[in-house]
Amino acid sequence: NLVNGPHRLPRGDFFFGEYDLEPDTISFELTNDYIETMMNNENDWTLPKEAFPIRHEIQDRSPPPEQFPNSTPEVKDDTAPVTIDNQPCQLIVTSVPKPMFWNPARLIEKALRYHANIRDVQTSVSILTALGDRRKSLNIEISIQEHWILEYIDTLVRFRLFNVIGELIQLCWIPSIYQLSQQSTTVHTGCTACMKPLQRAGWLCDRCHSVKQSMCSVCSRVVRGHYAWCQVCAHGGHTAHMRKWFARNKPCPTGCGHLCEYNEFVCI
């Protein structure tokens, strides 16, 4: 019973006998029109290899609504039109913000006050000196800074560190302390014969007219200019002669046996 094709054949019931379907007894009477139709038929007559057709795997398969964590039981279908304004996105950076730098002024101020309270004014004064103009950002009164520096100078005096005192005064930013370097800068020498201070000249005694105290220990001549001497043995002489002597020797040039130390800061 062939029913496919553009030309359908009439249907009917057929009854075959026992030997009617033998190959030798079957005769096919097909018209040319039917054969041409079968030859031009584009249907795929290939027999399937599987009993059930294989379905293609769905790549993006969404889970059922029951598995959504925030799913609502009822979804209202709102078909009202939604208008989206063309607003700039918040993620777009129109200008580069300036970095927020950390200001350590408050922390440094607390540290300086802490060291001053434990009598460690050396640390406080040293940090203030090293900060330079940046110390202006600290909320510390000038009177307190002056008190710390004067206390530190008193400590240096007890240790006889006069060179450090001179450097500290020159680096000081407080006028009242900086002016200390302009006061009491004269050292009066004394006569070694009559033990009286020299008033008019530093190399001649007005009382006994002796020049022994101003003699150079190297060249044995009177020093009329810059004079360098040892604060321990009180021997000295011309600055250039003393510098040259102690560049090669350690004992005092007078032969007193003292190991003098030449320092440019104590030359006057």
Secondary structure, 3 states (H helix, E strand, C coil): CCCCCCCCCCCCCCCCCCCCCCCCCCCCCCCHHHHHHHHCCCCCCCCCCCCCCCCCCCCCCCCCHHHCCCCCCCCCCCCCCCCCCCCCCCCCCCCCCCCCCCCCHHHHHHHHHHHHHCCCHHHHHHHHHHHHHHHHHCCCCHHHHHHHHHHHHHHHHHCCCHHHHHHHHHHCCCHHHHHHHHCCCCCCCECCCCCCECCCCCCCCCCCCCCHHHECCCCCCECCCCEEECCCCCCEEEHHHHHHHHCCCCECCCCCCCECCCCHHHCC
